[in-house]
Amino acid sequence: KERFYIPGIKGTLDAFHIKGNSMSPTIKAGDMVICSAVESLTELKANEVYAVVTSQTVWVKRVQPVLNLSNKTTHLNLISDNHLEYDSFTVDIKAVKKILKVKLKLTGV
């Protein structure tokens, strides 16, 4: 893994290129997103953009935590900005390996 530093963003950062148009027009295919790890589910803010990592794939979507009666996150609703072409869907939190907060995007990299 390569390490890099971006002024104003603390912690270890991950970066990767986006494939597909599900988050268009906010994030487009070919854009690079810069992310930092979410340490606790309590950090999640509804409708903000996160990278959700499972053993099968990585989704970059707007996230809405789904809470049970004990106020514990059990699922995540994942929502595309390109909602005309992509339906939202729900992922069980048990399938999630890691969540990264998208801090910024780079276009034309």
Helices and strands as residue ranges (DSSP letters): E 13-17, E 32-37, G 41-43, E 48-54, E 58-67, E 73-79, E 89-92, G 93-95, E 96-106
